[in-house]
């Protein structure tokens, strides 16, 4: 299947930037006593993205002297919006500013649009302009714009962490210094969706089964969101977390993304263990931010392996 | 961190445990299931028909579920109940239907599509109403899952004598409770079970979602005793001595979400003599899923399909 960069790619995304620039961030910040710890304060943040659409985010700031490196957890394809991802050592909040935003449709940002899962990935797929990811990627960029206003953030060390959107934000904003991404659905989407019945990619194959006559149109729309074309603008050091060799987004498949990214890229092939894969990522970012002599902050049951 | 195989959790099963749950079941049994089922053409494929299901549960909360059946099936299907994790959205379990099972994947209250009447959020569900057993979130949440058995028993294509339950993490915890409370469940696969040894887990690991309880205690330390009293009624370990069906249970020894110690502890209390434990060194919350998936498939084939 041939994928072609759309001629109007740059103008499409410039329009998103222009839409964002025309709307005030309008932050409201509220202390969250329940989720604050002895080491970190937690805040609930509300900001405005394009639409206009009001979003919710969690901001955790270590106690003590900053500035601190920042981990920006970008929106994911799921309803639940977490402070930090499930299973992450709570202690990382003593070392990093963490910022987690709920893209439109996720809990916390689900008024007026409440996304369904599955369902979200094909919402608005009538055109590139109406596709829900135009708004969600704008939401993610808007989150970074807010994060950059925080004096507690060390602007030389900011990582986007998540799935495809982690790459997208780094492509659109040069303030991102590092990326940890597990591509899941926006790299050569239709080609790979047609090979699987597993979600999330299966949302697209479900859609095309019901609307087969729209296939070329859908390919054209999704090409605007294809990581292949966004990668060329990524200057950040990047960790790509690939599937195992016989998975959809294997290292071999992701070579097409890896080779396009302008910054240094590390590809980690899944070892089919959430422990081993998670530990690799935690060590990678710790070394990038603090050098080889500082240990990663990891959960109790991982510590003996450090 | 070395994992103690003989770890014992501090939870003590309340003397009135059965009385409490009998009362809850009386309440829910007075409510008509009133299930509805609508084919979802978008999610159905060449092998599997998928339906959106709704039914009533405790407090008249309307519960949604996905129901998947092999295309063209008419009767005598073994059935599976797929139980959801804590923060993940309940899946459409087409893969079980493709293997020849009628499968219901439940969205208990507060999950996507079951949020209209009850929605404590994430984080939030684990501590919602936790100061009393009658107000705790999981009182209804558990029953929502158990009622999936009633739905299956009402389906003409289902062989009610061959019902299994499967789940990981919170789904593993729910699998423990459903196999304890619904004797129609003939075989259960439990992976990395959450909701076991609550008060031990919050000391053994400091990561969400269990850390929600630490957050709560940090703010309200005076409520610790109330919380301990409540969760004893909901702890998988308190249910485990009622499980008599065939059981497999797997844990990852580097699990960063659910401490493997609590998995060991609940396994040891399970009453069934037909039980087997699998431990996966070098694995976290996946609990060896890649390898263990084939073991789960063979287990249910043997238990629900007579090895066919």
Interface residues (C-beta under 8 A of the other chain):
Chain A: X33 X34 X35 X37 X78 X79 X80 X81 X82 X83 X84 X85 X86 X87 X88 X89 X90 X91 X107 X108 X116 X117 X118 X197 X199 X206 X207 X209 X210 X244 X272 X273 X274 X275 X276 X278 X298 X299 X300 X301 X302 X303 X304 X305
Chain B: X1 X2 X3 X41 X42 X43 X45 X86 X87 X88 X89 X91 X92 X94 X95 X112 X113 X121 X122 X123 X204 X205 X206 X207 X208 X209 X211 X214 X215 X216 X218 X219 X252 X253 X254 X255 X256 X257 X259 X260 X282 X283 X284 X285 X286 X289 X290
